[in-house]
Amino acid sequence: MIRKILIPTDGSANSLTALEYGIYIARKLDASLIGLYVLDVNLIQGPMLTDISGSVGMPPYEGFFDAIETSLNEKAEFILKEFQERCQKSGISAEVKKVIGKISPIIIEEAQNADLILMAKKGEHFHLKEGGLLGSVAEAVVRDSGKPVLVTPENFVEIESMALAYDGSNSATKALKLSLKLSEQNAWPLTVIIITSDAKKAAALSAQVEDINQKDPDEPPIADCEIINLSGKEPDEIMKFIREGAVELMVMGAYGHNRLRELFLGSTTSQIIRKSPIPVLLTR
């Protein structure tokens, strides 16, 4: 069950959209929110600021780093106050937290006390290229947190239906079980997409989905679930389906292939996160 949702925030427009999704989902699931602001240690100390000040001919003065930290702390307090106020106005229970450290490891550590991480695709720090192939914090968190991660787009749209890309892998099976729970709780129709040109494989995967959805043969299925078989390249077919506008949430098992292959081909997960105009819920 999803009871606590962690939302890293930096005050950017995209992170405010993430909060909008967080409030919407918290209402649906009767969950509470945790707003997290990470004061990036690289902006408070170390060579980064020294290099910047040196490049403009202004070496750091006494108290320079203290002044920077004070300024960042004030910004954090303002952003977290706004976060809490928006939650209170929406009737959502929320707490806020400010931590100094490296962005991705702190989010991963704080997520151990949450059931879901909800974060913007690109926040204020996306240009720092800290998070692997995508060059984003979001990808690093998806890879290493061990929690479901909902990556939100630039614009908010209410979720009324959802889809799952299913390939039979462990992460996809985990994603299927989570999708069925969400579909049942929220009355969101679920479309399962199976992408293969092998008819036998498609039939076997379809049977797996039906078996998991029909846990008890004497009871109705867990969720309203339709299965669609497609052939083609996974990223292309998934994006084509998303752009048709039939659903407002895509669920995927994240990073099913080995890292070496991804370096050369780019993973389906990374490509969908980059391009999707709707939220993508990832399980690892």
C-alpha positions, 0 to 999 in steps of 0.5 A: 500500500502507498501511504507516504509519498516523497517529493523532492522539490527545488522550486522549479516550475516542473517540481511544482507540477510534481507537487500537483500530481502528488496532491492529486494522487495523495487524495486518491490513495489517502496518502501523506506527502513528504517534501524534501529539499536537498541543499546541494553540497557542491553549491556550498563548498568545494571547488565549484564556487572557487572556480566560478569566483576565480573565473570572474576575477573575484577570489572568495572573501572571508565568510563567502561560503557562509553567505552562500549557505545562508542564501541557499537555506533561506531559499529552501525555507521559502520553497518548503513553506510554499510546499506545506501551504499548498498541501494544507490548502488541499487538505493533504497531510504533509511534512517537509525536510531540508538536508545538506548533501549530494542530491541523488544519494540524499533522495535515495536515503530519505526514500527508505521512509516512503512507499513512492517517490514522485519527482519532476523529469527535469528540475533546477539541477538537471544540467549538472549531469549527475544521474547516469545516461539521462543526465538527470537526478531522476534516473539515478533515483530510479536505478538505485532507490528500490522504490517505485518512482513516478516521473512527472512531465511539464504539464498536469493532467488528471489521470483517468486511465493507465497503461503498462508495458509488459515483457515478462521480466521480474520488474515488469511483473512487479509493475503489473501487480502495482498497476492492478492495485492502482487500477482497482483502488482508483477505478482506472481502466488498465491497458497492458501492451505486449510488444513482440512479433513472436505470436507464441511469446505474445500468447504466453505473456498474455496468459501471464497477465490474465493469471495474475489479474484473475488471482482467484478463479471464483472471484472477478478479475482484480481490475478492468484490464485489456491486453494489446499485442503490438510488433515493432521497436519497444520505444517507438511502439510505446511512444506511439501509444502514449501520443494517441492520448488513450491514457494519462499514466504509463507504467513500466518495469525499469531497466530490463537490460544490462548496462553495457547494452544501454550504453550503446543502444539507450534503454527503453526506459530512458527513452520513454522518460525523456519523451513522454508527455504523461507521467511514467511510473517505474518499478525497479 
